């Protein structure tokens, strides 16, 4: 990611910029970056826009190579990248368009607790969550799945956990794709990946993963907030994690398997990190089977993390989680590839939508939106940083017209982890957060330093772009009051 981007960026409107396909002879479509004037100069700071141009070279790409306002440098695709490919036109599938943490995503849980109920017990609550929710590098959890049960979990997703008494029908109904991608093939998942996954389901991990206790501090749309069960002053829990070591290993195995595949099929790539295969090829199907299995595992991981959070709240408040009304608002993936129907050039097509650091944002009336929310649109959960805010939005009609039903996935990094560590020298990030009213617990001070608020863009600016571009509409903002990090 050395040096800033120096290629063309043409302003289309206040919320979108274009890299024209005339920029390079190998580009098949334009690149489009959703950003406003306040963000575009930050985006020029690394080579992520060049990655947008690289993705525009993929066989079978439709309409444009897209990037959300939280764009930053990633492996192959930028983080914040969206790309749809058509298998009928030689379209490819690329692990770099999903990422190493397959089905990293966010889950939001509401409660009937208000800020005044929680504040007197906040420190006790955060300590209990930190005790019960495994987090940090290499941490195993209390749930272990031997090979036969792990296979079922990867095939069935949270429905398997429901049979164990660890999920409810409501939890599953309010999860994207109901927590299960069809045609998951655990046989495509290596023994090494399975070994890594046996004891990590129900663990948070490290890096930017977190569990936060939050309070709703602004409601923008009262009608939609009511439909989502959210109100001012209400305490919620947000969980951000993915498929842990299992998903990482699936991606690593797949990239090794795909090393010579583009050449085999006569595909020329501008960056070997875009390693890919035609969707209908044996190699493409091998990756898809394993990716779906890892995605189902990730939904189970967030389900078990939520279950442990419910147990912690029940312990601290001496009530059942049901009596605390700790029900799930929604769970969304933001590192995934899905086969969806979209209108391209006036024609309905089934295309593979890669979302890497991008959230599905289907609008009101879409048949894949759960029944309870179909009149308002799919909840779009956007975590910010642990010192400022996170947002809930709902999908808007413009997402289907412009971005294959996609919006941003977070604030987006502004500093590398190395730069964040350098910036934190001589400081105590936990004490700085305490001064903001946030109780933070982490396995290491390094973890807090790498994830300090200033390492991220202002999520409010990012959310403004997708709101103003009619990709997703603002509903409510949540302020963190308790944070668990790896």
C-alpha positions in Angstrom: 0.0 0.0 0.0 3.0 2.3 -0.5 2.2 5.9 -1.4 -1.1 7.7 -2.2 -3.3 7.0 -5.2 -2.5 9.4 -8.1 -4.9 8.1 -10.7 -8.1 9.9 -11.9 -11.1 10.5 -9.6 -14.0 12.3 -11.3 -16.7 13.8 -9.1 -20.1 12.5 -10.3 -22.1 14.1 -7.5 -21.7 15.1 -3.8 -21.6 11.4 -2.8 -19.9 9.5 -5.6 -16.6 9.6 -7.6 -15.6 7.7 -10.7 -12.4 6.0 -11.9 -13.2 5.9 -15.7 -12.5 2.6 -17.4 -10.4 4.6 -19.9 -7.8 4.9 -17.0 -6.3 1.5 -17.9 -6.8 -0.7 -21.0 -7.5 -3.8 -18.8 -10.5 -2.3 -17.0 -13.8 -3.7 -18.2 -16.0 -1.3 -16.3 -15.7 2.0 -14.4 -14.8 2.1 -10.7 -17.2 4.0 -8.4 -16.3 5.2 -5.0 -19.0 6.5 -2.6 -17.6 9.4 -0.7 -18.1 13.1 0.1 -15.6 15.9 -0.1 -14.6 15.4 3.6 -13.7 11.7 2.9 -12.2 11.7 -0.6 -8.9 13.2 0.4 -8.5 10.5 3.1 -9.3 7.9 0.5 -6.6 9.2 -1.8 -4.1 8.5 1.0 -3.4 4.9 0.1 -3.7 2.6 -2.9 -7.2 1.4 -2.2 -8.6 3.2 -5.3 -6.1 1.4 -7.4 -7.5 -1.8 -6.0 -11.0 -0.7 -7.2 -9.5 -0.3 -10.7 -7.9 -3.8 -10.4 -11.2 -5.4 -9.5 -12.7 -3.7 -12.6 -10.6 -6.1 -14.7 -12.2 -9.3 -13.5 -14.0 -11.5 -16.1 -17.8 -11.2 -16.0 -17.9 -8.1 -13.8 -21.2 -6.3 -14.0 -21.9 -2.5 -14.1 -19.0 -1.2 -12.1 -16.3 -2.0 -9.5 -17.8 -0.4 -6.3 -16.4 0.9 -3.1 -18.1 2.2 0.0 -17.1 5.3 2.0 -15.2 3.2 4.6 -12.8 2.0 1.8 -9.2 1.3 2.8 -6.4 -1.0 1.6 -7.1 -4.8 1.8 -5.9 -8.1 0.4 -6.8 -8.1 -3.3 -10.0 -6.2 -3.1 -10.1 -3.0 -1.0 -12.0 -3.3 2.3 -15.3 -1.7 1.4 -15.4 -3.3 -2.0 -18.4 -4.6 -3.9 -18.3 -6.6 -7.1 -21.0 -8.6 -9.0 -20.0 -11.2 -11.6 -22.3 -13.1 -13.9 -21.5 -16.8 -14.4 -23.3 -16.7 -17.8 -20.6 -14.3 -19.0 -17.6 -16.2 -17.7 -17.8 -14.6 -14.2 -15.3 -15.5 -11.6 -15.3 -16.0 -7.8 -12.4 -14.5 -5.9 -11.6 -15.2 -2.2 -10.0 -11.7 -2.1 -13.5 -10.4 -2.6 -14.7 -12.1 0.6 -11.6 -11.8 2.8 -9.8 -13.9 5.3 -12.5 -13.6 8.0 -15.3 -15.2 6.1 -18.7 -13.8 7.2 -17.3 -11.4 9.7 -20.4 -9.5 10.7 -22.3 -7.7 13.3 -25.2 -8.7 15.6 -27.4 -6.2 17.6 -29.4 -7.3 20.6 -32.0 -5.0 22.3 -33.1 -5.1 25.9 -35.7 -3.5 28.2 -33.0 -1.9 30.3 -32.5 1.8 30.2 -29.2 3.7 30.8 -30.3 4.5 34.4 -30.8 0.8 35.1 -27.3 -0.1 33.9 -25.1 2.7 35.0 -24.9 1.7 38.7 -23.8 -1.8 37.7 -21.9 -1.0 34.5 -18.4 -2.0 35.8 -19.8 -5.2 37.3 -21.5 -6.0 34.0 -18.5 -5.4 31.9 -16.3 -7.5 34.2 -18.9 -10.3 34.0 -19.0 -10.1 30.2 -15.2 -10.2 30.1 -15.2 -13.2 32.3 -17.8 -15.2 30.3 -17.0 -14.2 26.7 -13.7 -15.6 25.5 -11.6 -13.0 23.7 -8.1 -12.5 22.5 -5.6 -14.3 20.2 -5.8 -18.1 20.5 -8.5 -18.2 23.1 -10.7 -21.3 23.1 -14.3 -21.3 24.4 -16.5 -23.4 26.6 -18.2 -25.0 23.5 -16.4 -27.8 21.7 -17.6 -29.5 18.6 -16.0 -32.9 17.7 -15.8 -33.6 13.9 -19.3 -35.0 13.4 -21.0 -32.2 15.2 -18.8 -29.6 13.6 -19.9 -30.9 10.2 -23.5 -30.5 11.1 -22.9 -27.0 12.4 -21.3 -26.0 9.2 -24.1 -27.5 7.2 -27.1 -26.2 9.2 -25.9 -23.0 10.9 -27.8 -21.9 14.0 -30.6 -24.4 13.4 -28.1 -27.0 14.7 -27.7 -24.9 17.9 -31.4 -24.5 18.3 -31.6 -28.3 18.7 -29.0 -27.9 21.5 -31.1 -25.2 23.3 -28.6 -22.5 22.3 -30.8 -20.5 19.8 -34.4 -19.6 19.3 -36.5 -19.4 16.3 -36.7 -15.6 16.6 -32.8 -15.4 16.7 -32.7 -17.3 13.4 -35.5 -15.4 11.8 -33.7 -12.1 12.4 -30.4 -13.3 10.9 -29.4 -12.6 7.3 -30.2 -15.7 5.2 -31.6 -17.1 8.5 -28.0 -18.0 9.3 -27.5 -20.6 6.6 -26.1 -20.5 3.1 -27.4 -23.5 1.1 -25.0 -26.0 -0.5 -22.3 -25.6 2.2 -19.9 -28.5 1.8 -17.9 -29.3 4.9 -15.9 -31.9 2.8 -14.2 -28.9 1.1 -13.0 -27.7 4.5 -9.5 -28.9 5.3 -8.7 -31.0 8.5 -6.5 -28.1 9.6 -9.4 -25.6 9.3 -11.7 -28.0 11.2 -9.1 -28.4 14.0 -8.9 -24.7 14.4 -12.6 -24.4 14.5 -13.5 -27.1 17.0 -13.0 -25.0 20.2 -13.4 -21.5 18.8 -17.1 -21.3 18.1 -18.4 -18.8 20.7 -15.2 -16.8 21.0 -14.7 -13.2 20.0 -11.1 -13.2 18.7 -8.8 -10.1 18.6 -8.2 -7.2 16.2 -11.2 -5.1 15.5 -13.6 -7.7 16.9 -15.6 -6.5 20.0 -18.6 -6.9 22.2 -20.1 -3.5 23.3 -22.7 -2.4 25.7 -24.3 0.6 24.0 -27.1 3.1 24.7 -29.3 4.6 22.0 -28.5 8.3 22.2 -30.2 9.6 19.0 -33.3 8.5 17.1 -33.5 9.9 13.6 -36.6 8.0 12.4 -39.1 7.2 15.2 -41.4 5.1 13.0 -38.6 2.7 11.9 -36.9 2.7 15.3 -40.2 1.6 16.8 -40.5 -1.2 14.2 -36.9 -2.3 15.2 -37.8 -2.2 18.9 -35.4 0.7 19.6 -35.9 3.8 21.7 -33.9 6.7 23.2 -32.0 5.7 26.3 -32.3 2.0 25.7 -29.3 -0.3 26.4 -28.3 -2.7 23.6 -25.4 -5.1 22.9 -23.5 -5.2 19.7 -21.3 -8.1 18.7 -18.7 -8.0 15.9 -16.9 -11.2 15.0 -16.6 -13.8 12.3 -15.5 -17.3 11.5 -12.3 -17.2 13.5 -9.4 -19.6 12.7 -11.6 -21.9 10.6 -12.5 -19.2 8.1 -9.0 -17.8 8.0 -7.7 -21.3 7.1 -10.4 -21.8 4.5 -9.3 -18.6 2.8 -5.6 -19.5 3.1 -6.2 -23.0 1.7 -8.3 -21.6 -1.2 -5.7 -19.0 -2.2 -3.0 -21.7 -2.4 -5.4 -23.9 -4.4 -6.1 -21.1 -6.8 -2.5 -20.0 -7.4 -2.2 -21.4 -11.0 -5.9 -21.4 -11.8 -6.2 -18.0 -13.6 -3.5 -19.1 -16.1 -5.2 -22.4 -16.6 -8.4 -20.6 -17.7 -6.6 -17.9 -19.7 -7.4 -15.2 -17.2 -4.9 -12.3 -16.9 -5.0 -10.4 -13.6 -3.4 -7.1 -12.6 -2.7 -8.4 -9.1 -2.1 -12.0 -8.1 -4.0 -11.3 -4.9 -7.1 -11.3 -7.1 -6.6 -15.1 -7.6 -9.9 -16.4 -8.9 -11.7 -19.2 -10.8 -14.7 -19.3 -13.1 -17.7 -19.8 -10.9 -18.8 -23.0 -12.6 -15.3 -24.6 -12.6 -14.3 -27.4 -10.2 -12.0 -24.9 -8.4 -14.7 -22.3 -8.1 -17.2 -24.8 -6.7 -14.6 -26.1 -4.2 -14.1 -22.6 -2.8 -17.8 -21.8 -2.7 -18.6 -25.0 -0.8 -15.9 -24.3 1.8 -16.8 -20.5 2.0 -20.5 -21.3 2.6 -19.5 -23.8 5.4 -17.3 -21.2 7.0 -20.1 -18.6 6.7 -22.5 -20.9 8.5 -19.9 -21.4 11.2 -19.6 -17.6 11.7 -23.3 -17.3 12.2 -23.1 -20.0 14.9 -20.1 -18.1 16.5 -22.1 -14.9 16.8 -25.1 -16.9 18.1 -23.0 -18.4 20.9 -21.4 -15.1 21.7 -24.9 -13.6 22.1 -26.0 -16.5 24.3 -23.0 -15.9 26.6 -23.8 -12.2 26.8 -27.4 -13.0 27.7 -26.1 -15.2 30.5 -23.9 -12.4 31.8 -26.7 -9.9 31.9 -29.0 -12.5 33.6 -26.4 -13.0 36.3 -25.7 -9.3 37.0 -29.4 -8.3 37.0 -30.7 -11.5 38.6 -33.3 -12.0 36.0 -33.7 -14.3 33.0 -32.6 -12.9 29.7 -36.1 -13.4 28.5 -37.5 -11.1 31.2 -34.8 -8.6 30.2 -36.2 -8.8 26.7 -32.8 -9.5 25.2 -34.0 -10.2 21.7 -32.1 -10.0 18.5 -32.7 -7.0 16.3 -30.7 -8.4 13.4 -27.4 -10.0 12.3 -25.7 -9.0 9.1 -22.6 -10.3 7.3 -20.0 -8.0 5.7 -17.4 -10.4 4.3 -19.3 -12.8 2.0 -20.3 -13.7 -1.5 -23.9 -14.5 -2.3 -25.9 -15.5 -5.4 -28.6 -12.9 -5.8 -31.0 -11.5 -8.4 -30.4 -8.0 -9.5 -31.4 -5.8 -12.5 -28.4 -5.0 -14.7 -29.0 -2.9 -17.8 -32.7 -3.3 -17.5 -32.5 -7.1 -17.4 -32.9 -9.3 -14.3 -29.8 -11.5 -13.7 -28.6 -13.9 -11.1 -25.1 -12.7 -10.1 -22.5 -13.5 -7.5 -22.2 -10.4 -5.3 -18.9 -10.2 -3.5 -19.1 -7.9 -0.4 -15.8 -7.4 1.4 -16.3 -4.9 4.2 -19.7 -4.1 2.8 -23.2 -4.8 4.2 -26.3 -6.1 2.4 -28.9 -3.3 2.5 -32.1 -4.6 0.9 -34.9 -2.0 0.8 -38.6 -2.2 2.0 -40.6 -4.9 0.2 -37.6 -7.1 -0.7 -38.6 -10.8 -0.3 -35.4 -11.7 1.5 -36.1 -9.2 4.3 -37.5 -10.9 7.3 -41.3 -10.5 7.6 -41.2 -8.2 10.7 -39.1 -5.7 8.9 -40.3 -6.0 5.3 -42.3 -2.7 5.5 -39.2 -0.7 6.7 -36.3 -2.4 5.0 -33.5 -4.7 6.2 -31.6 -3.4 9.2 -28.0 -2.3 8.3 -25.8 -2.4 11.4 -22.7 -0.1 11.2 -20.2 -0.2 14.0 -18.0 2.8 14.6 -15.1 3.1 17.0 -15.2 2.3 20.7 -15.1 6.0 21.7 -17.7 7.6 19.5 -20.8 5.8 18.1 -22.3 3.1 16.0 -25.4 3.3 13.8 -28.5 1.3 12.8 -29.9 2.1 9.3 -32.3 0.3 7.0 -31.8 -0.5 3.3 -33.1 2.0 0.8 -34.2 1.7 -2.8 -31.1 3.3 -4.2 -29.0 0.3 -3.0 -30.7 -1.9 -5.6 -30.3 0.7 -8.3 -26.7 1.6 -7.6 -24.7 -1.0 -5.5 -26.3 -4.4 -5.8 -28.1 -3.9 -2.6 -25.0 -2.9 -0.5 -23.9 -0.2 1.9 -20.9 0.4 4.1 -19.8 -1.8 7.0 -18.2 0.4 9.5 -16.1 3.6 10.0 -13.1 2.3 8.1 -9.5 2.5 9.3 -7.6 5.7 9.1 -4.3 4.5 10.6 -2.5 1.2 10.2 -2.2 -0.8 13.4 1.6 0.0 13.4 0.8 3.7 13.2 -1.9 3.4 15.9 0.6 1.7 18.2 3.1 4.5 17.6 0.5 7.1 18.3 -0.4 5.4 21.6 3.1 5.4 23.0 3.1 6.9 26.5 -0.8 6.9 26.7 -3.3 4.7 28.4 -6.2 4.2 26.0 -8.3 2.5 28.7 -8.1 5.6 30.9 -8.9 7.9 27.9 -12.0 5.8 27.3 -12.9 5.9 31.0 -12.8 9.8 30.7 -15.4 9.5 27.9 -17.6 7.3 30.1 -16.6 4.0 28.5 -15.6 1.0 30.7 -13.1 -1.1 28.5 -11.6 -4.5 29.2 -9.0 -6.1 26.9 -6.6 -9.0 27.0 -3.8 -6.6 26.2 -3.2 -2.8 26.2 -1.8 -3.3 22.7 -5.3 -4.4 21.5 -6.8 -1.2 22.8 -4.0 0.9 21.4 -4.4 -0.6 17.9 -8.2 0.0 18.0 -8.1 3.5 19.6 -10.9 5.8 18.3 -8.4 8.0 16.3 -7.4 5.0 14.3 -10.8 5.2 12.5 -12.7 7.6 10.3 -15.6 9.4 11.9 -18.5 6.9 11.4 -20.9 9.8 11.3 -19.3 11.1 8.1 -19.3 7.6 6.5 -23.0 7.0 7.4 -23.9 10.5 6.0 -22.7 9.3 2.6 -24.8 6.2 2.4 -27.8 8.0 3.8 -27.5 10.9 1.3 -26.8 8.5 -1.6 -30.0 6.7 -0.7 -28.2 3.4 -0.1 -29.4 3.1 3.5 -31.4 5.4 5.7 -30.4 6.5 9.2 -32.6 5.1 12.1 -30.7 5.4 15.4 -27.2 6.1 16.8 -25.8 4.1 19.7 -23.0 5.4 22.1 -20.7 2.8 23.7 -20.6 2.6 27.5 -18.8 -0.8 27.9 -16.3 -2.5 25.6 -14.8 -6.0 25.5 -11.8 -6.4 23.2 -9.3 -9.2 22.5 
